[in-house]
Amino acid sequence: MSKLIIGTHHIALKAPGESAFKQALHFYGELLGLKTVRRWEAPDRRGAMLAAGSCLLEITDNGTLDKPVLGSIAHFALLTHSVDRCIETVREAGYEVIMEPKNAELPCDPPYKVRVAFCRGPIGEEIEFFEER
C-alpha cells in the first residue's frame, strides 16, 4: 500500500471565548514568537494559523461561549494528497467517520482552499485529514 499520510498539517487549539482567544494569540504569537500565517474573522468564527516549525498551530474561539468545549485541543490534522482515500481506508477498517470529505475555504486574504474530513481514532481522538487545493 502506498503511503497515505505525508505529514502533520496543524494542531488545533480551541479557546473558550474572545478573551481567551486574544490571550492565546498573544502567548503563542508575541511571547513565543510564532508568526501568523493567516487569520480569519466571521460571525462567531475567529481563527488564526501560526507557523510552528514543520506544522501549524491553529487557534479558534468558541464565539460567545466562555467555557471549553471538547477540551482545549480540538483535533490534529494529517496532511494528505487524498482526503477521500483516507476516509475510505478508515471506514473500511470500521472507524467512525465524523465528517465526510468536503471542500472548504477559510475566509482569509487570500482565501485558503482545502479539502477536509474527520474520523474518530482508536482511542476516541478526532483526526482531520487535510488536503490543500
PyMOL commands that set and color helices and strands:
alter all, ss='L'
color gray80, all
select helices_A, chain A and resi 18-31+83-92
alter helices_A, ss='H'
color red, helices_A
select strands_A, chain A and resi 5-15+36-42+45-52+55-61+73-80+97-106+112-120+126-132
alter strands_A, ss='S'
color yellow, strands_A
deselect
rebuild
show_as cartoon
